[in-house]
Amino acid sequence: MVNSLEFEKPIIELREKIAELKEFTAKSDVDLSDEIETLENRLEKLEKHIYDNLKPWDRVQMARHPQRPTTLDYIEHLFTDFIELHGDRLFGEDEAIVGGVAKYYGLPVTVIGHQRGKDTKENIRRNFGMPHPEGYRKALRLMKQAEKFHRPIICFIDTKGAYPGKAAEERGQSEAIARNLFEMAGLRVPIVCIVIGEGGSGGALALGIGNHLFMLENSTYSVISPEGAAALLWKDASKAKLAAETMKITAPDLKELGVIDDVIKEVRGGAHRDPKKQAEFIDETLKRSLKQLISLSEEELVNQRYEKYRAIGEYTVLNEYIGTHK
């Protein structure tokens, strides 16, 4: 099967065997229905065992699947009357980030997200989902517009990271990301962020400062890729699988650590198996999230966001530390 993953090989082989028996039965008078039923039951158990016990590296592969649904796929299934807006009003258009105005069950919202391609041609057009600074400035322009018109903001995160090229640095990549972090922290409208694939480094965080942060079950969120971490820690990028386990970058790990608010379950086998059904799972969480946030005042929204990020991790106030260790 095209685009099958390494850990899925036993499933693929069994599916092919079942298909062969069905084809043989159709072309002959031999009744193999009992054998086919037995294999289908075995397939059901095998899929449940494999997909319910995915390792961190398996989830990394799933998050990178070339057919994984993108921001535009979810916009099509979740929203109506979407109007895409372009440009940062400073330099130009960046197609690695899409955004615009839409309606969610009649409620006007602003939707923004990273956009990668599903084939080589589209990936080149979208710069493989790695934004230039104008992409982040476009996103911020749309966020400020949403604040002006009191529209909730919904962000879909799916990028390996911000584009690290020379031109991007010359145009202020780091400043653009930092500006988004600063401004998103103080926006006076609800912000819901959902990691739908890879959430890599500052390129992901620039759309990730929200009141609620969710992750799809087989997505990842990290400061660096497993390959990059392996190259830094062990001087060997081939140890990416070990790095993925060590870094705690999967949705279940980050939920346990308190970094994200909740995990959105995926279709068995990954979101790419049934994008429409996956959108329904996202819809359930999104409705619940917006219902909670819309009831808050502007001041409460900002304070809730502040307290949310302040509670992540552990730290010691220096003055208190000095006072107790004289």
N, C-alpha and C positions, 0 to 999 in steps of 0.2 A: 504494500500500500504506500502511495506517495505521501511523504512528510510524516511517516510513522516514526516514533521515537524509540530509542534503544530498549528501554524497559518494557515497551509494548510488544516486542517481538513474539513472545509466547501467545499473546492474544491474537495477533495477526495470523500466525501459523494455524491456530485453531479455527479462526474464521474462514481461512482459505480451505481448510479441510472440509468444513461444513458446506461451503459453496460447491466444492467438487462433488460431494455426495449428492447434493440436490440436483446438480447438473446431470450426473450419471442417472439418477432416478427418473428425471424428466425424459431422458433419451432412451430408456430401456423399460422393460416390464418388471424389473427387480424392485421390490418394496424395501426401502432402507429407512423408513420413517422412525422405527424404534432407535436405530443407531444415531440418526440425526437428532432426535429428541434428547438422547443421552449426551451427545456432544454439546448441544445447546445449553443443557443444564450445567455441564462442566464449564462452558464458556461464561455463563452467568456468575458462577462461583469464582472463576479465575479473575474476571474483571473486578469483582468486588474486592477480592484479596489484594490485587495489585494497586487499584486506584484508592483504596482505603488505607494503604500503607506506603504512600509515596515518601521517598527520601528527599532531603533538601535539594539535591542536585536534580532529581526528577522534576521537582517543581520549577527549578530554574529553566530546564528544557521546555516545560509546558508554557511558562511565561513568554518564552522566545519563539513559540511555534509560529511559523510564517503565515498560517491561516487564522491566527487568533483574532477575534473581533477587535476592531479599532474604535476610536472615538466616534467617527462618522457612522459606523454600524450601530452603535448604541443610540446615537441621536435619532437615527431613522426609526428605531423601535420604541424609544421612550418619549419622544417629544413631537409636538405638532407645530406647524407654521414656523419652522426654523429658517432664519435669514442669516446667512454667513456674512460677517463683516471683515474687511481686509485692511491691512496696513497699520503701521504704528504712528503715522503722521510725522515721522522724523527721518526715516531712511527708506523703508520699502516694505514689501510683503514677505512674510516667511511662512511657507506652506507646511513646515514641521509643526506648527500650532494652528489649530482651527478654532474659531469662536464666533459667537453671534447671539442673537435673541431668539427665544422660542417660547412655547407655552407647554406647561406641564399640568395636565388636567385643568386647563384654563388659566393657570397661574403664570404670569409673565416671568421668565427667568433668563439669566445669562448663562450660557454653556460654553466652556472653554476646555480644550484638551490637546494633548500631544497627538500627532497623526503620523503614523508610519505607513509604508506601502506593503502590499502583499505579493508583489513581483518586482523584478529588477527595475523596470521602467518607472513604476510608481515610487519605489524606494529612492531612486535618484531624484525624482521630482520633490519628494518630501524630505530629502537629505537623511534618509533612514530614521526619521523621527527625532533627529538631534537639532534643536532650535539654535538659531543665531540670536544675538541680542535683540534684534527687531521683533522676533517672535515673542519674547518676554515683554517687550514694551507694548506690543499689540495687546497681549493678554492683560496687562495692567491698564491700558486705555479702556478696555471693555469692562474691567472690574470697576474703575472709577465711574464709568457711565452707568453701570448697574447700581452703584451707591447713590448716584444722583437721582435715579428714577425708582429707587427702593425695590430693586429686583434681587431675589436670592441668586447666589452664584454657585454653579455646580462645575467642579473641575474633574476631568478624567486624566489620570497620570499614566503615561506609557512611553518611557524613553530610556535609552541606555545612559543618557546624560546630555548636557549641553554640548554643542559642537565646539571642539577644542582648537579649531583652525586659526591661522594667523589673522585672517580678516575679521573673524568674530572677536578676537582679543583686541584688535585695533579699534573696533567699534564699541568696546566696553562691555564685554560679556559678564565679567564679575560684578560690575556695577549694576547691570540690568537685573541680575539675579538677586543681589543684595537689596536693591530698591523694591523688588516684588515682595521679599520677605518683610521688609519694613512696612510697606503700605498695606499688605494683606493683614498684618497683625492688628491694624487699627480700622479696617473697613467696618462700617456700621450697618451691615446687612448680613444675613445668614450665609455661611460658606460651607459647602459640603464637598469633600475631596474623596475620590475613589481611585485606588490603584488598580488598573485593569490588566496590566501586563508587567513590564519591568519598571521599577521606580529607581532610577539610578542617579545618585549624587545630587549636587545642587540643581542640576537640570530638572530633576523631579520635584525637589523641595520648593522651587520657585512657583509651583502651582499647588503646594501642599500645606499651606498655613490656613487651616480651616477650623470651624467649630467642631465638626465631626470628620474623622478620617477613617475610611473603610478600605479593606483590601479584598479582592477576589481570592478565593481559597488557594489557587495555584499561581498567584502573582508574587513578586519579590519587591523589597524596598530596602535599599542599602546605600551606604556612603561611597562604595566602590564595587566594581564587578568582582565575582569570585576569582576570575583569571587575574585581574589587577592586584587583588589582595594576595593571591598566591605568589605572584611575581615579587611583591614587596616583602612578604614575610619569609618565604622559603626560596626566593630567587628561582622559582620554577612554576611557570604558569600552568603546567600540566597537573598541578595539585589543586586545581580549581574545585574539584569535588569535595576535598577535605576543607577547603576554605568556606564553601557554601554551608557545610555543617557547623563550622566553628563560628561563623559570623552572625548566625541567628537572623537570617534575612527573609524567612518565609512568614506568611500570614499567621499561622498558629503560634510561632515563636514571638512575633511582635505583639500579638494580642496578650500573650502571657506576660510580656515585659511592660505592658501598659502604653506602648507607643501608639497603637491604633485603637479605635473604639470597638470595632467588631469585624468579624470575617464573614464575607458573603459567600455562601456555598456555590459550587460550580456544578455544571452538568457533568455526569460521570464521564471521564475520559477527557475533560477539558472544555472550556467555553466554546472552542471552535467546532465542537460536535453539533451544537444547536444554539447559534447566536440568539435566536428569538426567545428560546426558553431561558437562556442566561440573562437576557434583558429583563425577563419577568422576575428573576431572583433579585436583580439590582433594584427593580421597581419597588419591591416590597420594602427594602431597606431605605430607599430614598424617600418614599412616602412617610415612613415613620420618623425619619430624621427631620424632614422639613416641618412636619407637624409639631415637633418639639421646639424647633428653633424659631419658627414664625411667631410663637406666643411670647418670645422674649423681647424686651425693649432694646433699643440701640445700645445703651450703656451695658445692659446685661450680656448682650452678644459679645461685646469687646472684652468684658471682664471674664466671661466664660472661656473665651479663646486664650486669654492671658493665663488663667489658672490651669488650663489644660496642658499647655506647654511647660509651664513652670513646674508641674508635678512629674514630668518625665525625668527619669534618672535620679541620681543622688548627688548631693553637694554639701559642703560645709562652709558656713559663713566665716571668712578669715578672722574677723574681730573676735567672734565667739571662740574660735579654735585657739587663738593666741591667749585669750583670757583664761582658758581652762588648762593651758599647758605652760604656764609660767614656772 
